[in-house]
Amino acid sequence: MNKNKSLLTKLIVALVLSFSFIATTQITNTNSTIQTVQAARKLSKRERAAKNWIAMRESGGNYYARNGVCYGKYQLNINYLHGNYSPKNQERVANNYVYGRYGSWVNAKRFWLSHHWY
């Protein structure tokens, strides 16, 4: 009986620790998304220049450009836009994509220069 109680206690502790880890990870992800959006509002001159450079290469700066499944100023996959093709949503989604994947627009431009896509 003691052996079963001990095993049950260990199992409960393991579950509690697992759920607390998941909750902490979700809070961290939410905070990093908020920081990404906030960082995008305060772009440095280099970041703005790199962002504009990519937009010009991708669409000529046109929010309504279309190429297959890619749409808008940054030629984002239409699935990323979730049916909202507005310029405001394109800016938000592009910033989240670039900061999530490359860490900065400057890094995204560097990648674009070597691969001709980002």
Buried (B, 14 or more C-beta within 10 A) or exposed (E): EEEEEEEEEEEEEEEEEEEEEEEEEEEEEEEEEEEBEEBBEEBEEEBEBBBBBBBEBBBEEEBEBEEEEBBBBBBBEBEBBEEEBEEEBBBBBBBBBBBEEBEBBBBBBBBBEEEEEB
